[in-house]
Amino acid sequence: MPILDAALLFVAGFLSGAVNAIAGGGTFITFGAMTLVGLPPIVANATSSVTQFPGYITSTLAYWSDIKHFWRTALLLGVISAFGALAGALILLALDNPSFRVLVPWLLLAATALFAAGPWLKPAPKPGHEAAVGTLVGSLAQFATAVYGGFFGAGMGVMMLATLGLTQPGDYHRLNALKNMLAVIIAAVAILVFVSGGVIAWPQAIIMIPGGALGGYAGVWIAKRVPQIAVRGFVVGVGAFLAFYYFTKG
């Protein structure tokens, strides 16, 4: 691998970890960097799942004391998420790169718009209520979100937080804890499918994961000094650029 490509991937991993710690949206950066160094879109998408996975785990561990209070909800939605992620990942592997490439700019546009609307999609605080599975609609919404997450992870966290806020009671922090835990399950199932399908670019992933870990740590420092709106604007800009890139490249 050329040293400039390795440097780009490491920096992309660092930026991804930092923006995930501040505002989310790191998948846009990892996916974009891997496509720019020449990886096919399916491989870049699958490898992004690997690079984001450690951050999902640490976020879940940070919320573990909250999750213990509604573990039954977490368990049921986790099972639903696993089946949804399995379906989404299998759909991705059923496509070839040219077919997926046609979908990529539209997926990026949708994910970018969703991410940009994220502040308005956050659920309103509902203190004093436990998060619980209450309706078929909530289960179906989580299944659909998991299918999307297994197929194309960009914007999954924002989407999941929005659907959980509409279908589950509980305050914002509890819903965010639930979202993080479900993201671990979705990513884990998708990664297993992608590994079995042989579509993970391990050299690139190994370079990006340490960068992501450092970026996640640095993100806390950055969050105290850089307005979140600036970071969100950067991520939206990256998503719009990638969508334009794929539309023009064809």
C-alpha positions as CSV (number, residue, x, y, z in Angstrom):
1,M,0.0,0.0,0.0
2,P,1.4,3.5,-0.9
3,I,2.4,5.5,2.2
4,L,0.2,8.4,1.1
5,D,-2.8,6.0,1.0
6,A,-2.0,4.7,4.4
7,A,-1.6,8.2,5.8
8,L,-5.0,9.2,4.3
9,L,-6.7,6.2,5.8
10,F,-5.2,6.9,9.3
11,V,-6.2,10.5,9.2
12,A,-9.7,9.5,8.0
13,G,-9.9,7.0,10.9
14,F,-8.9,9.8,13.3
15,L,-11.4,12.3,11.9
16,S,-14.1,9.6,12.0
17,G,-13.5,8.8,15.6
18,A,-13.5,12.5,16.5
19,V,-16.7,13.4,14.7
20,N,-18.4,10.3,16.1
21,A,-17.5,11.5,19.6
22,I,-18.9,15.0,18.9
23,A,-21.8,14.7,16.5
24,G,-21.8,11.3,14.8
25,G,-21.4,10.7,11.1
26,G,-17.9,9.1,11.0
27,T,-19.0,6.5,8.4
28,F,-19.1,9.2,5.7
29,I,-15.4,9.9,6.3
30,T,-14.2,6.2,6.4
31,F,-16.3,5.2,3.4
32,G,-15.1,8.2,1.4
33,A,-11.4,7.7,2.2
34,M,-11.6,4.0,1.2
35,T,-13.3,4.8,-2.1
36,L,-10.7,7.5,-2.8
37,V,-7.8,5.0,-2.4
38,G,-9.5,2.7,-4.9
39,L,-11.5,0.2,-2.9
40,P,-14.7,-1.0,-4.6
41,P,-17.9,0.5,-2.9
42,I,-19.1,-2.8,-1.4
43,V,-15.7,-3.4,0.2
44,A,-15.5,0.2,1.4
45,N,-18.9,-0.1,2.9
46,A,-18.3,-3.4,4.6
47,T,-14.9,-2.3,5.9
48,S,-16.4,0.8,7.4
49,S,-18.5,-1.4,9.6
50,V,-15.3,-2.9,11.1
51,T,-13.7,0.5,11.7
52,Q,-16.8,1.9,13.4
53,F,-17.3,-1.2,15.6
54,P,-14.9,-0.4,18.5
55,G,-16.6,3.0,19.0
56,Y,-20.0,1.4,19.2
57,I,-18.7,-0.9,22.0
58,T,-17.1,1.9,24.1
59,S,-20.2,4.0,23.8
60,T,-22.4,1.1,25.0
61,L,-20.1,0.4,27.9
62,A,-20.3,4.0,28.9
63,Y,-24.1,3.7,29.1
64,W,-24.2,0.2,30.7
65,S,-25.6,1.4,34.0
66,D,-28.6,2.8,32.2
67,I,-29.1,-0.3,30.0
68,K,-29.4,-2.6,33.0
69,H,-32.6,-0.8,33.9
70,F,-34.4,-1.9,30.7
71,W,-32.5,-5.0,29.7
72,R,-35.7,-6.8,28.6
73,T,-36.4,-4.1,26.1
74,A,-32.8,-4.1,25.0
75,L,-32.9,-7.9,24.6
76,L,-36.1,-8.0,22.5
77,L,-35.1,-5.1,20.3
78,G,-31.6,-6.7,20.0
79,V,-33.0,-9.9,18.6
80,I,-35.1,-7.9,16.1
81,S,-32.0,-5.8,15.2
82,A,-30.0,-9.0,14.6
83,F,-32.5,-10.4,12.1
84,G,-32.8,-7.0,10.4
85,A,-29.0,-6.6,10.1
86,L,-28.6,-10.1,8.7
87,A,-31.2,-9.3,6.0
88,G,-29.5,-6.0,5.1
89,A,-26.0,-7.5,4.9
90,L,-27.2,-10.4,2.8
91,I,-28.9,-8.0,0.4
92,L,-25.6,-6.1,0.1
93,L,-23.7,-9.2,-0.7
94,A,-26.3,-10.2,-3.3
95,L,-25.4,-7.1,-5.3
96,D,-22.4,-6.6,-7.5
97,N,-20.2,-3.5,-7.3
98,P,-21.7,-1.8,-10.4
99,S,-25.3,-2.3,-9.1
100,F,-24.3,-1.0,-5.6
101,R,-22.4,1.9,-7.2
102,V,-25.7,3.1,-8.8
103,L,-27.4,3.2,-5.4
104,V,-24.5,4.8,-3.5
105,P,-25.1,8.5,-4.4
106,W,-28.8,8.2,-3.6
107,L,-28.0,6.4,-0.3
108,L,-25.4,9.1,0.5
109,L,-27.9,11.9,-0.3
110,A,-30.5,10.3,1.9
111,A,-28.1,9.7,4.8
112,T,-26.7,13.3,4.5
113,A,-30.2,14.8,4.6
114,L,-31.0,12.6,7.6
115,F,-27.8,13.6,9.4
116,A,-28.4,17.3,8.7
117,A,-31.9,17.0,10.1
118,G,-30.6,15.1,13.2
119,P,-31.0,18.0,15.7
120,W,-34.7,18.3,14.8
121,L,-35.2,14.5,14.9
122,K,-34.0,14.0,18.5
123,P,-36.8,12.8,20.7
124,A,-38.1,15.2,23.3
125,P,-37.2,14.3,26.9
126,K,-39.7,12.2,28.7
127,P,-38.4,12.0,32.3
128,G,-39.9,9.5,34.6
129,H,-40.6,6.8,32.1
130,E,-39.0,3.5,31.4
131,A,-38.0,2.5,27.8
132,A,-40.1,-0.5,26.8
133,V,-41.3,-2.3,23.8
134,G,-44.9,-1.5,23.5
135,T,-46.1,-1.7,19.9
136,L,-45.8,-3.7,16.7
137,V,-44.9,-0.4,15.0
138,G,-41.9,0.0,17.2
139,S,-40.6,-3.5,16.4
140,L,-41.2,-3.0,12.7
141,A,-39.5,0.4,12.7
142,Q,-36.4,-1.1,14.5
143,F,-36.3,-4.0,12.0
144,A,-36.4,-1.6,9.1
145,T,-33.6,0.5,10.7
146,A,-31.5,-2.6,11.2
147,V,-32.0,-3.7,7.6
148,Y,-30.7,-0.3,6.5
149,G,-27.8,-0.5,9.0
150,G,-26.7,-3.9,7.8
151,F,-26.9,-2.7,4.2
152,F,-25.4,0.8,4.5
153,G,-24.5,2.2,7.9
154,A,-24.1,5.9,7.2
155,G,-26.8,7.8,9.2
156,M,-28.0,4.7,11.0
157,G,-27.5,6.2,14.5
158,V,-29.6,9.3,13.7
159,M,-32.3,7.2,12.1
160,M,-32.4,4.8,15.0
161,L,-32.6,7.6,17.6
162,A,-35.4,9.2,15.7
163,T,-37.5,6.0,15.4
164,L,-36.9,5.0,19.0
165,G,-38.0,8.4,20.1
166,L,-41.2,8.0,18.1
167,T,-42.0,4.5,19.3
168,Q,-40.5,4.0,22.7
169,P,-41.0,5.9,26.0
170,G,-38.0,7.1,28.0
171,D,-35.8,10.1,28.3
172,Y,-33.2,11.0,25.6
173,H,-30.2,9.5,27.5
174,R,-31.9,6.2,27.9
175,L,-32.9,6.1,24.2
176,N,-29.4,7.0,23.3
177,A,-28.0,4.2,25.4
178,L,-30.5,1.8,23.8
179,K,-29.4,3.1,20.3
180,N,-25.7,2.5,21.1
181,M,-26.3,-1.1,22.2
182,L,-28.5,-1.9,19.2
183,A,-25.8,-0.4,16.9
184,V,-23.3,-2.9,18.4
185,I,-25.6,-5.8,17.5
186,I,-26.3,-4.6,14.0
187,A,-22.6,-4.0,13.3
188,A,-21.6,-7.3,14.8
189,V,-24.0,-9.3,12.7
190,A,-23.2,-7.4,9.5
191,I,-19.4,-7.9,10.1
192,L,-19.9,-11.6,10.5
193,V,-21.7,-11.7,7.2
194,F,-19.1,-9.5,5.5
195,V,-16.2,-11.6,6.8
196,S,-17.9,-14.8,5.6
197,G,-18.4,-13.1,2.3
198,G,-14.7,-12.1,2.1
199,V,-15.4,-8.4,1.4
200,I,-13.4,-6.9,4.3
201,A,-10.2,-5.0,3.3
202,W,-8.2,-5.9,6.5
203,P,-5.0,-4.0,5.7
204,Q,-7.0,-0.8,5.4
205,A,-9.1,-1.6,8.4
206,I,-6.1,-2.2,10.6
207,I,-4.7,1.2,9.7
208,M,-7.9,3.0,10.4
209,I,-8.9,1.4,13.7
210,P,-6.0,2.9,15.8
211,G,-6.7,6.3,14.2
212,G,-10.4,6.0,15.1
213,A,-9.4,5.1,18.7
214,L,-7.2,8.2,19.0
215,G,-9.8,10.3,17.3
216,G,-12.5,9.2,19.7
217,Y,-10.3,10.2,22.7
218,A,-9.4,13.5,21.0
219,G,-13.0,14.2,20.2
220,V,-13.8,14.9,23.9
221,W,-11.1,17.6,23.9
222,I,-12.3,18.9,20.5
223,A,-16.0,19.0,21.7
224,K,-15.1,21.5,24.4
225,R,-13.5,23.9,21.9
226,V,-15.3,23.5,18.5
227,P,-19.0,24.2,18.2
228,Q,-21.0,21.0,17.3
229,I,-22.7,22.9,14.5
230,A,-19.2,23.3,12.8
231,V,-18.5,19.6,13.1
232,R,-22.0,18.7,11.8
233,G,-21.5,21.1,8.9
234,F,-18.2,19.4,8.0
235,V,-19.8,16.0,8.0
236,V,-22.7,17.2,5.8
237,G,-20.2,18.7,3.5
238,V,-18.3,15.4,3.2
239,G,-21.6,13.6,2.5
240,A,-22.6,16.1,-0.2
241,F,-19.2,15.9,-1.8
242,L,-19.2,12.1,-1.9
243,A,-22.8,12.1,-3.4
244,F,-21.6,14.5,-6.0
245,Y,-18.5,12.4,-6.7
246,Y,-20.5,9.3,-7.3
247,F,-23.2,11.0,-9.4
248,T,-20.5,12.5,-11.7
249,K,-18.3,9.4,-11.7
250,G,-21.2,7.1,-12.6
